[in-house]
């Protein structure tokens, strides 16, 4: 029986830039970072793994519905939205 999701792995073309976004902008806790290979971050009890991939990190096609959704309290929503827009 599957009890939940252990982690989500995202292929990115620029690991350092994505690490800054998830850690400094979104506020995920940095757990580990392997130089130019991967980074492990935590949001609540959810793990996000960023993996360096020269073919990853491009924009999804218009017809793609792939996405990540994060829970943000109503009180913090505008603050978080503005922080993301400024990045």
SEBA-282609 format. One line per field, with one value per atom (N, C-alpha, C): residue in one letter; atom name; x negated, y, z. Coordinates in steps of 0.02 Angstrom, whole numbers. Layout:
<atoms>
residu (a|...)
atome (CA|...)
px (X|...)
py (Y|...)
pz (Z|...)
</atoms>
This chain:
<atoms>
residu (x|x|x|x|x|x|x|x|x|x|x|x|x|x|x|x|x|x|x|x|x|x|x|x|x|x|x|x|x|x|x|x|x|x|x|x|x|x|x|x|x|x|x|x|x|x|x|x|x|x|x|x|x|x|x|x|x|x|x|x|x|x|x|x|x|x|x|x|x|x|x|x|x|x|x|x|x|x|x|x|x|x|x|x|x|x|x|x|x|x|x|x|x|x|x|x|x|x|x|x|x|x|x|x|x|x|x|x|x|x|x|x|x|x|x|x|x|x|x|x|x|x|x|x|x|x|x|x|x|x|x|x|x|x|x|x|x|x|x|x|x|x|x|x|x|x|x|x|x|x|x|x|x|x|x|x|x|x|x|x|x|x|x|x|x|x|x|x|x|x|x|x|x|x|x|x|x|x|x|x|x|x|x|x|x|x|x|x|x|x|x|x|x|x|x|x|x|x|x|x|x|x|x|x|x|x|x|x|x|x|x|x|x|x|x|x|x|x|x|x|x|x|x|x|x|x|x|x|x|x|x|x|x|x|x|x|x|x|x|x|x|x|x|x|x|x|x|x|x|x|x|x|x|x|x|x|x|x|x|x|x)
atome (N|CA|C|N|CA|C|N|CA|C|N|CA|C|N|CA|C|N|CA|C|N|CA|C|N|CA|C|N|CA|C|N|CA|C|N|CA|C|N|CA|C|N|CA|C|N|CA|C|N|CA|C|N|CA|C|N|CA|C|N|CA|C|N|CA|C|N|CA|C|N|CA|C|N|CA|C|N|CA|C|N|CA|C|N|CA|C|N|CA|C|N|CA|C|N|CA|C|N|CA|C|N|CA|C|N|CA|C|N|CA|C|N|CA|C|N|CA|C|N|CA|C|N|CA|C|N|CA|C|N|CA|C|N|CA|C|N|CA|C|N|CA|C|N|CA|C|N|CA|C|N|CA|C|N|CA|C|N|CA|C|N|CA|C|N|CA|C|N|CA|C|N|CA|C|N|CA|C|N|CA|C|N|CA|C|N|CA|C|N|CA|C|N|CA|C|N|CA|C|N|CA|C|N|CA|C|N|CA|C|N|CA|C|N|CA|C|N|CA|C|N|CA|C|N|CA|C|N|CA|C|N|CA|C|N|CA|C|N|CA|C|N|CA|C|N|CA|C|N|CA|C|N|CA|C|N|CA|C|N|CA|C|N|CA|C|N|CA|C|N|CA|C|N|CA|C|N|CA|C|N|CA|C|N|CA|C|N|CA|C|N|CA|C|N|CA|C|N|CA|C|N|CA|C)
px (-42|0|-44|-29|-66|-35|-78|-56|-62|-94|-103|-158|-175|-228|-292|-346|-409|-443|-444|-475|-453|-464|-453|-520|-540|-604|-590|-626|-617|-683|-684|-743|-748|-806|-815|-879|-879|-938|-989|-968|-1014|-1001|-1038|-1028|-1036|-1088|-1101|-1044|-1020|-965|-901|-886|-826|-832|-891|-902|-888|-913|-900|-825|-790|-718|-681|-692|-656|-676|-740|-765|-753|-776|-773|-707|-676|-614|-554|-549|-492|-502|-565|-578|-582|-595|-603|-668|-668|-727|-776|-838|-890|-914|-912|-935|-1005|-1016|-1080|-1086|-1147|-1159|-1224|-1218|-1277|-1295|-1355|-1379|-1362|-1324|-1305|-1270|-1244|-1209|-1138|-1129|-1062|-1058|-997|-984|-920|-920|-862|-836|-771|-739|-676|-655|-597|-548|-484|-430|-378|-373|-330|-360|-323|-349|-363|-359|-367|-437|-467|-534|-529|-570|-578|-652|-664|-732|-742|-792|-810|-870|-865|-919|-942|-1007|-1037|-1028|-998|-987|-988|-1036|-1042|-979|-938|-876|-815|-826|-770|-760|-708|-696|-667|-652|-621|-549|-519|-449|-406|-354|-308|-269|-248|-209|-142|-111|-48|5|2|52|36|-23|-42|-6|16|48|3|-60|-108|-119|-119|-132|-143|-167|-171|-124|-88|-44|-65|-72|-93|-36|-31|19|-11|26|6|67|56|112|139|203|234|199|177|143|77|41|-25|-23|35|38|11|33|10|-65|-90|-162|-203|-182|-217|-213|-154|-144|-191|-195|-239|-312|-331|-401|-419|-373|-385|-389|-343|-342|-407|-436|-497|-559|-555|-615|-629)
py (-59|0|62|109|172|218|248|290|365|383|454|463|524|540|554|519|529|593|605|666|678|738|757|779|751|769|811|866|913|920|905|915|989|1019|1091|1102|1154|1169|1210|1246|1288|1273|1226|1204|1262|1302|1356|1407|1426|1475|1446|1384|1352|1343|1326|1318|1384|1439|1505|1518|1503|1516|1476|1411|1370|1384|1397|1409|1480|1529|1598|1634|1618|1652|1616|1550|1513|1492|1493|1479|1405|1361|1291|1281|1233|1219|1177|1201|1165|1107|1047|987|966|966|946|973|986|1008|977|939|910|956|978|1027|1008|1050|1043|977|942|879|879|894|891|931|946|981|953|946|919|974|987|1040|1013|1046|1023|1081|1067|1115|1078|1096|1057|988|937|869|843|887|868|884|834|842|861|908|927|914|878|864|898|940|973|936|916|877|915|928|961|917|946|910|961|956|1006|1012|960|961|980|989|1004|1078|1095|1163|1208|1183|1225|1238|1284|1299|1242|1226|1174|1200|1155|1176|1204|1244|1275|1222|1166|1114|1070|1079|1039|1062|1015|1031|1015|998|982|1043|1033|1088|1062|1106|1092|1142|1121|1165|1165|1225|1231|1261|1242|1269|1332|1387|1450|1477|1500|1527|1590|1603|1662|1726|1727|1785|1799|1746|1754|1756|1744|1735|1795|1855|1914|1925|1915|1924|1874|1812|1760|1774|1793|1808|1864|1917|1973|1953|1913|1890|1849|1806|1767|1812|1859|1904|1945|1964|2003|1963|1897|1856|1850)
pz (0|0|0|-43|-44|8|49|104|90|35|20|-30|-43|-90|-50|-67|-32|-54|-120|-146|-218|-241|-311|-338|-394|-426|-487|-493|-549|-585|-650|-691|-708|-695|-707|-747|-788|-828|-790|-738|-698|-624|-597|-528|-479|-487|-440|-439|-496|-501|-470|-484|-457|-381|-358|-286|-250|-277|-248|-246|-301|-303|-250|-246|-198|-126|-115|-47|-23|-62|-39|-54|-110|-128|-96|-107|-79|-7|17|88|106|57|72|112|157|197|155|150|113|156|128|164|141|76|48|-23|-43|-112|-136|-190|-222|-279|-279|-327|-398|-431|-502|-519|-468|-482|-456|-391|-363|-298|-279|-215|-186|-120|-84|-38|-44|-5|28|81|119|128|115|128|169|232|277|284|263|264|193|144|74|48|16|-12|-85|-105|-176|-192|-246|-268|-336|-340|-403|-432|-494|-526|-588|-591|-649|-711|-763|-826|-882|-927|-979|-1022|-1022|-1060|-1018|-953|-908|-899|-865|-844|-897|-956|-1006|-988|-1023|-1011|-1037|-1000|-1023|-1083|-1125|-1183|-1159|-1201|-1184|-1168|-1201|-1190|-1129|-1099|-1041|-978|-938|-875|-816|-830|-776|-733|-667|-621|-550|-507|-436|-402|-353|-316|-243|-215|-145|-105|-43|3|35|31|61|98|160|198|164|174|145|167|230|258|222|203|171|95|65|-7|-47|-31|-68|-60|0|14|-27|-27|-64|-140|-163|-234|-256|-218|-235|-235|-188|-184|-246|-268|-328|-390|-395|-453|-457|-401|-400|-418|-412|-423|-494)
</atoms>
